[in-house]
Amino acid sequence: MTVVSKPFRAALTDSVQRLGSAITSRYPENPQPLAEPPAGSGLRPVMGSYGFPVIGHAVESMTSPLAYPREQYRRYGPVSWTGAVGFRVVTVMGPDALQQVWLDRNKVFSSERGWRPVIGPFFHRGLMLLDFDEHLFHRRTMQQAFTRPRLNDYLEATWPLVDRTLRSWKPGQRFHMYDHSKQLLLDLACQVFIGESPTSSAARQLSEAFDNAVHGGQAMIRYPVPGGVWSRGLAGRRYLQSYFRNRIATRRAGNGTDLFSVLCKVESDDGAVFTDDDIVNHMIFLLMAAHDTSTIALSMMAYHIGKDQPLQTALREEARSLPDTPSIEQLNEPTLLDMAFKETLRMHAPAGTLFRQATADTEILGHYIPANTQVALNLHASMRLQQWWPSPDTFDPYRFQDPNSVKELHAYAWSPFGAGAHKCIGMHFGGLTVKAAMHQLLRRYRWSVPADYTPLMTWGTGPTPADGLPVTLQPHTN
């Protein structure tokens, strides 16, 4: 994997953030209604502003992923609108607004149409980009790839690769935890999802193509300029399509236990199977959904554990009390590791923003939403609202120690995996992967970050450290 210079990446992100602040200061907020509600409807308009011409508030949204939505929430409440590269987006925050969109009782919020302008060209017809009855059919069929026996197979394939990878890490004072976590989880995706050895040339090409496709969905210039991010993303998508399509027949005839092989053979309750196109589209999407989100969770959990040495000691003692390769049941017990995992997801929602589009005139919390309105569900900032989480910016795994106190919260106050029909189908697999990697990491290493260090954050699928997350990594000795 090609790694951009960390100082350059951090400096570039910092410069973009400063530019965004300078632009915003020259174009102060001028609140306007998104649209006037129909007369006599009793609905209120959604308030907000477009921002800088053409790009709107896109720079602030990407480079200040927590500060900017918090300011919007302070100004306008849980439903507001903003400008983003040529179109208007309604943002919803807080558990009440999220609940209404997720439950979608009137079936007016399309996930496919919401995601299409964001990542559609790169993750076309993945599970998250399907709607209603079609989505339900694909989800029920795909669920067979995430049964307990399948999860056991995936976990068994995970352990040896994690062990080999961690043994190869070279401790030091500026060990970039985010970048190494990303490579580890890409290797896991190749092995567990695709059945491809991470050391093969095909795996290297897959990793590069996948990385380009993910970055393509984040491009500011959304046009195929030769050599540009968008063009590289489209080329990555074409390579992934070719790779999967050319191997489907072999996987259908084989007895592999990797996710690709499983999807080639699963059947619905009435005997229907995925078409070749379905398999290609689902595999490309699942790579993105599983890999990028898990990378954020693993690396940001490592960051907080690195800042809190007593917590790290307690977690290590817990890890050493378990087998080297715990079972699913042991990894899912309500342990300190599980609490730290949940708190990491609360503070750094890996799928930080989800998208929908209204297919008809509707409302959210009494605000008028016209048909064809793009809607962004901001999970990241929603789980950092003080109304539901005291000291929301403090990493405190013990929030989750008492199950009764968690139950007293709003049902959607902690919702990193989404909810409703599109709740993450791989959430159990993703949690097992992250906790398995952290379990081995704690048993093998100790690490720290300076008390005054806070990573410079940018935006990927969620809040992402722009500086590679440097830590001091050392072998752990008894």
VEXVOZA-120775 format. One record per residue (C-alpha): residue in one letter; y, x, z. Coordinates in nm, 4 decimals, decimal comma, always signed. Example, Ala and Ser with C-alpha at 12.3 -4.5 7.8 and 13.67 -1.06 7.14 Angstrom:
['A'; [-0,4500; +1,2300; +0,7800]]
['S'; [-0,1060; +1,3670; +0,7140]]
! end
This chain:
['M'; [+0,0000; +0,0000; +0,0000]]
['T'; [+0,3395; +0,1374; -0,0942]]
['V'; [+0,5678; +0,1500; +0,2108]]
['V'; [+0,9444; +0,1527; +0,1697]]
['S'; [+1,1336; +0,4046; +0,3830]]
['K'; [+1,1804; +0,2416; +0,7251]]
['P'; [+1,5313; +0,3767; +0,7887]]
['F'; [+1,6371; +0,2608; +0,4408]]
['R'; [+1,4793; -0,0827; +0,4914]]
['A'; [+1,6456; -0,1276; +0,8298]]
['A'; [+1,9816; -0,0018; +0,7035]]
['L'; [+1,9643; -0,2326; +0,4021]]
['T'; [+1,8822; -0,5347; +0,6198]]
['D'; [+2,1624; -0,4473; +0,8597]]
['S'; [+2,4086; -0,4131; +0,5689]]
['V'; [+2,3014; -0,7486; +0,4251]]
['Q'; [+2,3479; -0,9115; +0,7644]]
['R'; [+2,6974; -0,7660; +0,7936]]
['L'; [+2,7756; -0,8844; +0,4420]]
['G'; [+2,6519; -1,2315; +0,5305]]
['S'; [+2,8773; -1,2401; +0,8354]]
['A'; [+3,1747; -1,1233; +0,6292]]
['I'; [+3,1099; -1,3889; +0,3634]]
['T'; [+3,0778; -1,6599; +0,6255]]
['S'; [+3,4024; -1,5602; +0,7929]]
['R'; [+3,5848; -1,6063; +0,4620]]
['Y'; [+3,4266; -1,9459; +0,4013]]
['P'; [+3,4495; -2,1285; +0,7357]]
['E'; [+3,2521; -2,4440; +0,7985]]
['N'; [+3,4022; -2,7538; +0,6412]]
['P'; [+3,1637; -3,0300; +0,7536]]
['Q'; [+3,0839; -3,2896; +0,4915]]
['P'; [+2,8223; -3,5653; +0,4669]]
['L'; [+2,5183; -3,4925; +0,2537]]
['A'; [+2,5482; -3,8482; +0,1187]]
['E'; [+2,7003; -4,1726; +0,2381]]
['P'; [+2,4405; -4,4127; +0,3813]]
['P'; [+2,3963; -4,7511; +0,2089]]
['A'; [+2,6370; -5,0115; +0,3397]]
['G'; [+2,4919; -5,2117; +0,6249]]
['S'; [+2,1967; -4,9750; +0,6772]]
['G'; [+2,3130; -4,8664; +1,0213]]
['L'; [+2,2187; -4,5088; +0,9331]]
['R'; [+2,4347; -4,2035; +0,9978]]
['P'; [+2,5122; -3,9372; +0,7347]]
['V'; [+2,3623; -3,5899; +0,7636]]
['M'; [+2,6466; -3,3464; +0,8243]]
['G'; [+2,6759; -2,9850; +0,7144]]
['S'; [+2,8369; -2,7585; +0,4534]]
['Y'; [+2,7274; -2,5696; +0,1448]]
['G'; [+2,8757; -2,2308; +0,2316]]
['F'; [+2,9469; -1,9546; -0,0180]]
['P'; [+2,9472; -2,0681; -0,3848]]
['V'; [+2,6055; -2,0618; -0,5536]]
['I'; [+2,4106; -1,8785; -0,2792]]
['G'; [+2,5246; -2,1097; -0,0008]]
['H'; [+2,4025; -1,9949; +0,3413]]
['A'; [+2,0895; -1,8247; +0,2033]]
['V'; [+2,1935; -1,4792; +0,3264]]
['E'; [+2,2468; -1,5928; +0,6849]]
['S'; [+1,9250; -1,7971; +0,6803]]
['M'; [+1,7152; -1,4957; +0,5774]]
['T'; [+1,8865; -1,2199; +0,7755]]
['S'; [+1,9714; -1,4146; +1,0940]]
['P'; [+1,6606; -1,6340; +1,1232]]
['L'; [+1,7338; -1,7367; +1,4818]]
['A'; [+2,1106; -1,7111; +1,5285]]
['Y'; [+2,2042; -1,9120; +1,2192]]
['P'; [+1,9872; -2,2231; +1,2821]]
['R'; [+2,0861; -2,2190; +1,6476]]
['E'; [+2,4500; -2,2392; +1,5447]]
['Q'; [+2,3701; -2,5251; +1,3065]]
['Y'; [+2,1898; -2,7070; +1,5870]]
['R'; [+2,4868; -2,6545; +1,8196]]
['R'; [+2,7278; -2,7937; +1,5588]]
['Y'; [+2,5318; -3,0804; +1,4107]]
['G'; [+2,2255; -3,1519; +1,6228]]
['P'; [+1,8603; -3,1792; +1,5128]]
['V'; [+1,9358; -3,2929; +1,1543]]
['S'; [+2,1867; -3,1056; +0,9364]]
['W'; [+2,2237; -2,9769; +0,5817]]
['T'; [+2,3154; -2,6455; +0,4249]]
['G'; [+2,3451; -2,4803; +0,0828]]
['A'; [+2,0771; -2,2496; -0,0564]]
['V'; [+2,0932; -2,0897; -0,4024]]
['G'; [+2,2038; -2,3897; -0,6010]]
['F'; [+2,0719; -2,6846; -0,4005]]
['R'; [+2,1198; -2,8593; -0,0679]]
['V'; [+1,8601; -2,8488; +0,2083]]
['V'; [+1,8320; -3,0733; +0,5135]]
['T'; [+1,7101; -2,8778; +0,8165]]
['V'; [+1,5290; -3,0495; +1,1031]]
['M'; [+1,4851; -2,8903; +1,4440]]
['G'; [+1,3382; -3,0030; +1,7745]]
['P'; [+1,0109; -3,1839; +1,8467]]
['D'; [+1,1379; -3,5375; +1,7806]]
['A'; [+1,2584; -3,4592; +1,4285]]
['L'; [+0,9513; -3,2478; +1,3497]]
['Q'; [+0,7212; -3,5245; +1,4716]]
['Q'; [+0,8785; -3,7856; +1,2470]]
['V'; [+0,8452; -3,5747; +0,9325]]
['W'; [+0,4941; -3,4495; +1,0130]]
['L'; [+0,3510; -3,7907; +1,0927]]
['D'; [+0,5216; -3,9332; +0,7814]]
['R'; [+0,4164; -4,2887; +0,8511]]
['N'; [+0,5703; -4,4165; +0,5253]]
['K'; [+0,4277; -4,1294; +0,3134]]
['V'; [+0,7655; -4,0299; +0,1722]]
['F'; [+0,7685; -3,6557; +0,2531]]
['S'; [+0,5939; -3,4584; -0,0207]]
['S'; [+0,4676; -3,1131; +0,0693]]
['E'; [+0,3954; -3,0281; -0,2951]]
['R'; [+0,7485; -3,1114; -0,4083]]
['G'; [+0,8960; -2,9411; -0,1041]]
['W'; [+0,7176; -2,6106; -0,1611]]
['R'; [+0,7351; -2,6130; -0,5421]]
['P'; [+1,0822; -2,4544; -0,5774]]
['V'; [+1,0050; -2,2028; -0,2999]]
['I'; [+0,6579; -2,0617; -0,3745]]
['G'; [+0,5199; -2,2982; -0,6395]]
['P'; [+0,4992; -2,0460; -0,9257]]
['F'; [+0,2932; -1,8080; -0,7097]]
['F'; [+0,0750; -2,0388; -0,4980]]
['H'; [+0,0399; -2,3329; -0,7365]]
['R'; [-0,1906; -2,6106; -0,6112]]
['G'; [-0,2961; -2,4332; -0,2960]]
['L'; [-0,3965; -2,6704; -0,0165]]
['M'; [-0,0447; -2,6873; +0,1266]]
['L'; [+0,0924; -2,7767; -0,2177]]
['L'; [-0,1146; -3,0929; -0,2521]]
['D'; [-0,0244; -3,4409; -0,1276]]
['F'; [-0,1709; -3,7548; +0,0220]]
['D'; [-0,5164; -3,8658; -0,1061]]
['E'; [-0,5678; -3,5582; -0,3238]]
['H'; [-0,4792; -3,3324; -0,0331]]
['L'; [-0,7170; -3,5215; +0,1959]]
['F'; [-1,0085; -3,4766; -0,0467]]
['H'; [-0,9477; -3,1028; -0,0837]]
['R'; [-0,8965; -3,0545; +0,2898]]
['R'; [-1,2175; -3,2353; +0,3853]]
['T'; [-1,4140; -3,0309; +0,1350]]
['M'; [-1,2551; -2,7024; +0,2411]]
['Q'; [-1,3150; -2,7801; +0,6087]]
['Q'; [-1,6792; -2,6862; +0,5494]]
['A'; [-1,5637; -2,3266; +0,5061]]
['F'; [-1,4256; -2,3276; +0,8622]]
['T'; [-1,7155; -2,4697; +1,0638]]
['R'; [-1,8337; -2,2876; +1,3771]]
['P'; [-2,1265; -2,1144; +1,1998]]
['R'; [-1,8873; -1,9970; +0,9255]]
['L'; [-1,6380; -1,8693; +1,1833]]
['N'; [-1,9198; -1,6753; +1,3481]]
['D'; [-1,9999; -1,5109; +1,0133]]
['Y'; [-1,6345; -1,4189; +0,9577]]
['L'; [-1,5989; -1,2772; +1,3096]]
['E'; [-1,9147; -1,0693; +1,2729]]
['A'; [-1,7718; -0,9176; +0,9541]]
['T'; [-1,4413; -0,8523; +1,1306]]
['W'; [-1,5619; -0,6306; +1,4154]]
['P'; [-1,6860; -0,3219; +1,2232]]
['L'; [-1,3798; -0,3132; +0,9985]]
['V'; [-1,1391; -0,3358; +1,2931]]
['D'; [-1,3301; -0,0562; +1,4650]]
['R'; [-1,3189; +0,1734; +1,1590]]
['T'; [-0,9519; +0,1034; +1,0968]]
['L'; [-0,8374; +0,1654; +1,4536]]
['R'; [-1,0365; +0,4904; +1,4632]]
['S'; [-0,8424; +0,6059; +1,1564]]
['W'; [-0,4984; +0,5422; +1,3083]]
['K'; [-0,2994; +0,8550; +1,3887]]
['P'; [-0,1133; +0,8153; +1,7207]]
['G'; [+0,2434; +0,9375; +1,7440]]
['Q'; [+0,5957; +0,8634; +1,8587]]
['R'; [+0,6998; +0,6574; +1,5568]]
['F'; [+0,3862; +0,4663; +1,4707]]
['H'; [+0,4903; +0,1669; +1,2596]]
['M'; [+0,2915; -0,1148; +1,4150]]
['Y'; [+0,3961; -0,3858; +1,1695]]
['D'; [+0,2998; -0,1830; +0,8616]]
['H'; [-0,0339; -0,0746; +1,0078]]
['S'; [-0,1110; -0,4301; +1,1201]]
['K'; [-0,0311; -0,5526; +0,7704]]
['Q'; [-0,2711; -0,3043; +0,6123]]
['L'; [-0,5431; -0,3831; +0,8664]]
['L'; [-0,5201; -0,7551; +0,7940]]
['L'; [-0,5072; -0,7008; +0,4181]]
['D'; [-0,8284; -0,5000; +0,4506]]
['L'; [-0,9786; -0,7800; +0,6595]]
['A'; [-0,8787; -1,0336; +0,3958]]
['C'; [-1,0506; -0,8271; +0,1269]]
['Q'; [-1,3670; -0,7918; +0,3348]]
['V'; [-1,3952; -1,1303; +0,5078]]
['F'; [-1,2230; -1,3579; +0,2564]]
['I'; [-1,3230; -1,1947; -0,0705]]
['G'; [-1,6276; -0,9805; +0,0109]]
['E'; [-1,4619; -0,6728; -0,1399]]
['S'; [-1,4817; -0,3348; +0,0327]]
['P'; [-1,1287; -0,2365; +0,1441]]
['T'; [-1,1857; +0,1151; +0,0063]]
['S'; [-1,2623; -0,0058; -0,3472]]
['S'; [-1,0156; +0,0233; -0,6332]]
['A'; [-1,0353; -0,3555; -0,6771]]
['A'; [-0,9195; -0,4049; -0,3178]]
['R'; [-0,6188; -0,1795; -0,3742]]
['Q'; [-0,5247; -0,3744; -0,6863]]
['L'; [-0,5756; -0,7051; -0,5048]]
['S'; [-0,3538; -0,5928; -0,2175]]
['E'; [-0,0747; -0,4869; -0,4518]]
['A'; [-0,0970; -0,8060; -0,6586]]
['F'; [-0,1013; -1,0226; -0,3480]]
['D'; [+0,1935; -0,8386; -0,1933]]
['N'; [+0,3937; -0,8836; -0,5151]]
['A'; [+0,3132; -1,2554; -0,5268]]
['V'; [+0,4295; -1,3046; -0,1662]]
['H'; [+0,7539; -1,1167; -0,2283]]
['G'; [+0,8067; -1,3133; -0,5493]]
['G'; [+0,8364; -1,6306; -0,3443]]
['Q'; [+1,1147; -1,4678; -0,1409]]
['A'; [+1,3186; -1,3473; -0,4407]]
['M'; [+1,6891; -1,4238; -0,4399]]
['I'; [+1,7088; -1,3836; -0,8218]]
['R'; [+1,4526; -1,6411; -0,9309]]
['Y'; [+1,4258; -1,5424; -1,2965]]
['P'; [+1,1785; -1,3101; -1,4738]]
['V'; [+1,4065; -1,0093; -1,5110]]
['P'; [+1,1806; -0,7211; -1,6259]]
['G'; [+1,0832; -0,5126; -1,3227]]
['G'; [+1,2404; -0,7625; -1,0827]]
['V'; [+1,0803; -0,9151; -0,7733]]
['W'; [+1,0202; -1,2473; -0,9472]]
['S'; [+0,8549; -1,0816; -1,2502]]
['R'; [+0,6310; -0,8659; -1,0325]]
['G'; [+0,5328; -1,1765; -0,8376]]
['L'; [+0,4303; -1,3611; -1,1541]]
['A'; [+0,2321; -1,0590; -1,2717]]
['G'; [+0,0609; -1,0460; -0,9317]]
['R'; [-0,0329; -1,4120; -0,9627]]
['R'; [-0,1825; -1,3519; -1,3085]]
['Y'; [-0,3950; -1,0640; -1,1786]]
['L'; [-0,5250; -1,2699; -0,8858]]
['Q'; [-0,6108; -1,5585; -1,1189]]
['S'; [-0,8062; -1,3275; -1,3489]]
['Y'; [-0,9876; -1,1554; -1,0622]]
['F'; [-1,1136; -1,4743; -0,8984]]
['R'; [-1,1909; -1,6644; -1,2173]]
['N'; [-1,4066; -1,3826; -1,3571]]
['R'; [-1,6262; -1,3742; -1,0442]]
['I'; [-1,6863; -1,7425; -0,9709]]
['A'; [-2,0162; -1,7719; -1,1587]]
['T'; [-2,1603; -1,4692; -0,9787]]
['R'; [-2,0523; -1,5986; -0,6381]]
['R'; [-2,1987; -1,9425; -0,7051]]
['A'; [-2,5327; -1,7819; -0,7832]]
['G'; [-2,5260; -1,5453; -0,4855]]
['N'; [-2,5717; -1,5852; -0,1114]]
['G'; [-2,2527; -1,4238; +0,0173]]
['T'; [-2,0972; -1,5318; +0,3480]]
['D'; [-1,7377; -1,4373; +0,2632]]
['L'; [-1,4873; -1,7222; +0,2221]]
['F'; [-1,4704; -1,6829; -0,1582]]
['S'; [-1,8479; -1,7248; -0,1902]]
['V'; [-1,8434; -2,0223; +0,0467]]
['L'; [-1,5689; -2,2026; -0,1486]]
['C'; [-1,7652; -2,1542; -0,4697]]
['K'; [-2,0525; -2,3601; -0,3247]]
['V'; [-1,9118; -2,6142; -0,0782]]
['E'; [-1,9628; -2,9827; -0,1564]]
['S'; [-1,7850; -3,2947; -0,0397]]
['D'; [-1,9734; -3,5723; +0,1399]]
['D'; [-2,0403; -3,7399; -0,1951]]
['G'; [-2,1520; -3,4188; -0,3675]]
['A'; [-1,8291; -3,3229; -0,5455]]
['V'; [-1,7531; -2,9508; -0,5786]]
['F'; [-1,4367; -2,7547; -0,6408]]
['T'; [-1,3568; -2,6775; -1,0035]]
['D'; [-1,2968; -2,3186; -1,1095]]
['D'; [-0,9233; -2,3886; -1,1084]]
['D'; [-0,9472; -2,5314; -0,7555]]
['I'; [-1,1251; -2,2206; -0,6279]]
['V'; [-0,8724; -1,9848; -0,7867]]
['N'; [-0,5754; -2,1775; -0,6505]]
['H'; [-0,7194; -2,2153; -0,3014]]
['M'; [-0,8172; -1,8492; -0,2701]]
['I'; [-0,4725; -1,7245; -0,3714]]
['F'; [-0,3054; -1,9624; -0,1256]]
['L'; [-0,5446; -1,8883; +0,1618]]
['L'; [-0,4827; -1,5163; +0,1257]]
['M'; [-0,1125; -1,5756; +0,1805]]
['A'; [-0,1568; -1,8343; +0,4557]]
['A'; [-0,3972; -1,6216; +0,6575]]
['H'; [-0,2648; -1,2726; +0,6037]]
['D'; [+0,1138; -1,2814; +0,6368]]
['T'; [+0,1133; -1,5153; +0,9354]]
['S'; [-0,1510; -1,3131; +1,1212]]
['T'; [+0,0416; -0,9916; +1,0573]]
['I'; [+0,3521; -1,1358; +1,2226]]
['A'; [+0,1511; -1,2639; +1,5206]]
['L'; [-0,0378; -0,9383; +1,5802]]
['S'; [+0,2582; -0,7028; +1,5402]]
['M'; [+0,5042; -0,9100; +1,7453]]
['M'; [+0,2502; -0,9530; +2,0244]]
['A'; [+0,2077; -0,5746; +2,0232]]
['Y'; [+0,5864; -0,5358; +2,0459]]
['H'; [+0,6175; -0,7518; +2,3573]]
['I'; [+0,3123; -0,5947; +2,5203]]
['G'; [+0,4630; -0,2530; +2,4472]]
['K'; [+0,7817; -0,3494; +2,6342]]
['D'; [+0,5953; -0,4787; +2,9410]]
['Q'; [+0,3642; -0,2060; +3,0720]]
['P'; [+0,2318; -0,4049; +3,3745]]
['L'; [+0,1371; -0,6846; +3,1357]]
['Q'; [-0,0321; -0,4347; +2,9045]]
['T'; [-0,2295; -0,2907; +3,1968]]
['A'; [-0,3449; -0,6376; +3,3016]]
['L'; [-0,4446; -0,7231; +2,9440]]
['R'; [-0,6345; -0,3960; +2,9088]]
['E'; [-0,8253; -0,4567; +3,2309]]
['E'; [-0,9153; -0,8009; +3,1017]]
['A'; [-1,0275; -0,6583; +2,7654]]
['R'; [-1,2437; -0,3955; +2,9364]]
['S'; [-1,4132; -0,6660; +3,1433]]
['L'; [-1,5439; -0,8225; +2,8208]]
['P'; [-1,7938; -0,6868; +2,5684]]
['D'; [-1,6656; -0,4605; +2,2918]]
['T'; [-1,7235; -0,7482; +2,0474]]
['P'; [-1,6711; -1,0759; +2,2368]]
['S'; [-1,8027; -1,4073; +2,1093]]
['I'; [-1,5869; -1,6888; +1,9801]]
['E'; [-1,6250; -1,8636; +2,3156]]
['Q'; [-1,5043; -1,5548; +2,5048]]
['L'; [-1,2061; -1,5008; +2,2743]]
['N'; [-1,1063; -1,8663; +2,3093]]
['E'; [-1,1232; -1,8800; +2,6896]]
['P'; [-0,7883; -1,9482; +2,8645]]
['T'; [-0,7369; -1,5823; +2,9453]]
['L'; [-0,4216; -1,3727; +2,9678]]
['L'; [-0,4774; -1,2632; +2,6066]]
['D'; [-0,4842; -1,6263; +2,4957]]
['M'; [-0,1648; -1,6936; +2,6919]]
['A'; [+0,0069; -1,3920; +2,5336]]
['F'; [-0,1045; -1,5092; +2,1891]]
['K'; [+0,0407; -1,8565; +2,2453]]
['E'; [+0,3683; -1,7156; +2,3762]]
['T'; [+0,3947; -1,4878; +2,0722]]
['L'; [+0,3532; -1,7878; +1,8419]]
['R'; [+0,6203; -1,9730; +2,0379]]
['M'; [+0,8733; -1,6915; +2,0059]]
['H'; [+0,7871; -1,5786; +1,6530]]
['A'; [+0,6416; -1,8756; +1,4652]]
['P'; [+0,4526; -1,6967; +1,1830]]
['A'; [+0,5033; -1,9894; +0,9452]]
['G'; [+0,8636; -2,0132; +1,0509]]
['T'; [+0,9847; -2,2816; +0,8100]]
['L'; [+0,7870; -2,5532; +0,6322]]
['F'; [+0,9181; -2,7577; +0,3396]]
['R'; [+0,9023; -3,1180; +0,2266]]
['Q'; [+1,0890; -3,3309; -0,0275]]
['A'; [+1,1729; -3,6974; +0,0156]]
['T'; [+1,0134; -3,9067; -0,2592]]
['A'; [+1,2248; -4,2127; -0,1739]]
['D'; [+1,5298; -4,2985; +0,0333]]
['T'; [+1,4351; -4,2655; +0,3998]]
['E'; [+1,5698; -4,1563; +0,7384]]
['I'; [+1,5126; -3,8929; +1,0065]]
['L'; [+1,6245; -3,9806; +1,3598]]
['G'; [+1,8609; -4,2401; +1,2162]]
['H'; [+2,0155; -4,0051; +0,9567]]
['Y'; [+2,0137; -4,1127; +0,5914]]
['I'; [+1,7934; -3,8961; +0,3660]]
['P'; [+1,8306; -3,9781; -0,0058]]
['A'; [+1,5361; -3,9546; -0,2432]]
['N'; [+1,4689; -3,6033; -0,3827]]
['T'; [+1,6277; -3,4328; -0,0805]]
['Q'; [+1,4753; -3,0992; +0,0096]]
['V'; [+1,3789; -3,0887; +0,3807]]
['A'; [+1,3153; -2,7701; +0,5821]]
['L'; [+1,1261; -2,7943; +0,9112]]
['N'; [+1,2417; -2,5007; +1,1224]]
['L'; [+0,9543; -2,4263; +1,3609]]
['H'; [+1,0829; -2,0837; +1,4603]]
['A'; [+1,4143; -2,1978; +1,6047]]
['S'; [+1,2677; -2,5238; +1,7374]]
['M'; [+1,0359; -2,3382; +1,9746]]
['R'; [+1,3293; -2,1343; +2,1047]]
['L'; [+1,5370; -2,4334; +2,2218]]
['Q'; [+1,6290; -2,4186; +2,5896]]
['Q'; [+1,5944; -2,7936; +2,6290]]
['W'; [+1,2148; -2,7507; +2,6219]]
['W'; [+1,1702; -2,3837; +2,7073]]
['P'; [+1,3687; -2,2325; +2,9983]]
['S'; [+1,4792; -1,8757; +2,9146]]
['P'; [+1,3557; -1,9278; +2,5578]]
['D'; [+1,4168; -1,5663; +2,4508]]
['T'; [+1,2088; -1,4201; +2,7358]]
['F'; [+0,8474; -1,3323; +2,6594]]
['D'; [+0,6522; -1,4981; +2,9407]]
['P'; [+0,2815; -1,5645; +2,8761]]
['Y'; [+0,2501; -1,7288; +3,2173]]
['R'; [+0,4262; -2,0354; +3,0773]]
['F'; [+0,0801; -2,1300; +2,9523]]
['Q'; [-0,1075; -2,0560; +3,2747]]
['D'; [-0,0966; -2,4116; +3,4076]]
['P'; [-0,2438; -2,6541; +3,1515]]
['N'; [-0,0805; -2,9473; +3,3299]]
['S'; [+0,2706; -2,8079; +3,2857]]
['V'; [+0,2084; -2,7613; +2,9139]]
['K'; [+0,0803; -3,1179; +2,8844]]
['E'; [+0,4052; -3,2438; +3,0369]]
['L'; [+0,6013; -3,1021; +2,7423]]
['H'; [+0,6780; -3,3010; +2,4303]]
['A'; [+0,3611; -3,3081; +2,2164]]
['Y'; [+0,5428; -3,1167; +1,9412]]
['A'; [+0,7426; -2,8724; +2,1543]]
['W'; [+0,4752; -2,6060; +2,0825]]
['S'; [+0,3609; -2,6518; +1,7237]]
['P'; [+0,3249; -2,3158; +1,5453]]
['F'; [+0,0450; -2,4479; +1,3237]]
['G'; [+0,2329; -2,7574; +1,2126]]
['A'; [+0,0935; -3,1063; +1,2660]]
['G'; [-0,0189; -3,4168; +1,0841]]
['A'; [-0,2126; -3,4105; +0,7583]]
['H'; [-0,1037; -3,0550; +0,6746]]
['K'; [-0,1807; -2,8914; +1,0086]]
['C'; [-0,3059; -2,5392; +0,9388]]
['I'; [-0,6724; -2,5609; +0,8414]]
['G'; [-0,7305; -2,1940; +0,9276]]
['M'; [-0,5615; -2,1910; +1,2684]]
['H'; [-0,8859; -2,1214; +1,4579]]
['F'; [-0,9843; -1,8410; +1,2212]]
['G'; [-0,6339; -1,6910; +1,2365]]
['G'; [-0,6317; -1,6985; +1,6160]]
['L'; [-0,9722; -1,5319; +1,6346]]
['T'; [-0,8642; -1,2580; +1,3928]]
['V'; [-0,5477; -1,1726; +1,5859]]
['K'; [-0,7161; -1,1801; +1,9268]]
['A'; [-1,0112; -0,9741; +1,8025]]
['A'; [-0,7772; -0,7035; +1,6677]]
['M'; [-0,5681; -0,7022; +1,9867]]
['H'; [-0,8829; -0,6881; +2,2043]]
['Q'; [-0,9958; -0,3693; +2,0301]]
['L'; [-0,6438; -0,2261; +2,0250]]
['L'; [-0,6125; -0,2644; +2,4031]]
['R'; [-0,9478; -0,0967; +2,4641]]
['R'; [-0,8661; +0,1999; +2,2415]]
['Y'; [-0,4905; +0,2664; +2,2731]]
['R'; [-0,1839; +0,2302; +2,4892]]
['W'; [+0,1638; +0,2004; +2,3432]]
['S'; [+0,5258; +0,1551; +2,4408]]
['V'; [+0,8695; +0,0838; +2,2991]]
['P'; [+1,2055; +0,1722; +2,4567]]
['A'; [+1,3355; -0,0925; +2,6968]]
['D'; [+1,6541; -0,1327; +2,4914]]
['Y'; [+1,4767; -0,1551; +2,1544]]
['T'; [+1,4878; -0,4857; +1,9667]]
['P'; [+1,3489; -0,4895; +1,6121]]
['L'; [+1,5887; -0,5791; +1,3337]]
['M'; [+1,4465; -0,9051; +1,2019]]
['T'; [+1,4437; -1,0405; +0,8490]]
['W'; [+1,2455; -1,3268; +0,6934]]
['G'; [+0,9088; -1,3412; +0,5204]]
['T'; [+0,6739; -1,6327; +0,5826]]
['G'; [+0,8373; -1,6160; +0,9251]]
['P'; [+1,0487; -1,3746; +1,1327]]
['T'; [+0,9529; -1,0243; +1,0205]]
['P'; [+1,0591; -0,6814; +1,1562]]
['A'; [+1,2544; -0,4951; +0,8883]]
['D'; [+1,2063; -0,1514; +1,0446]]
['G'; [+0,8249; -0,1454; +1,0478]]
['L'; [+0,8245; -0,1895; +1,4283]]
['P'; [+0,8035; +0,1736; +1,5510]]
['V'; [+0,6099; +0,2255; +1,8757]]
['T'; [+0,4791; +0,5265; +2,0660]]
['L'; [+0,1013; +0,5039; +2,0290]]
['Q'; [-0,1402; +0,7099; +2,2382]]
['P'; [-0,5168; +0,7089; +2,2864]]
['H'; [-0,6224; +0,5298; +2,6030]]
['T'; [-0,8240; +0,7392; +2,8466]]
['N'; [-0,9993; +0,6113; +3,1553]]
! end
